[in-house]
Amino acid sequence: MKRFQGLVAAMEDVQLLGGAVAAARIEGTLTHHEDGQFRGGARETIRFLPKVGQVVRILGEGSVPDENLNRIAAELVEYR
């Protein structure tokens, strides 16, 4: 089971192709538990646009057993 705990750390502008937009910066931790045992965790920073209800960026750093990477970065390419 994965569990994410986070909170809005700040509201800040994020630069997208169409210009700067106000986004919530959510700082949190993702933990992975299996059979009652802690199996790994990661710190995550998520940029969320409240105006359209859309995540635009995610940066995760850490180690969980179902992902082979220690750093994951994802960005929304297009929103319609």
C-alpha positions, 0 to 999 in steps of 0.5 A: 500500500502506498500512502501520500501525506502532503500540505500546500507549502506555497502559492507561486507562479509556474511558467508554462508555454502559455505564460505564468499561472498561479500554482499550489506547491504541495510538499509531501512524502510517499511511503510504501508498506507491505505486510505491515513493513515499511518498504521505502519512501520518497519526497514529492513536490507537486505543482497543482493548478487550482483554477483548472484542477490539474497537476502540472509538475511532479518531482519525486526523489527516493526509493519505493519497491515498485519503481526502479528509479530514485528520481522521477520528474513529470510535466504536463505537456498539454491541457484541453 
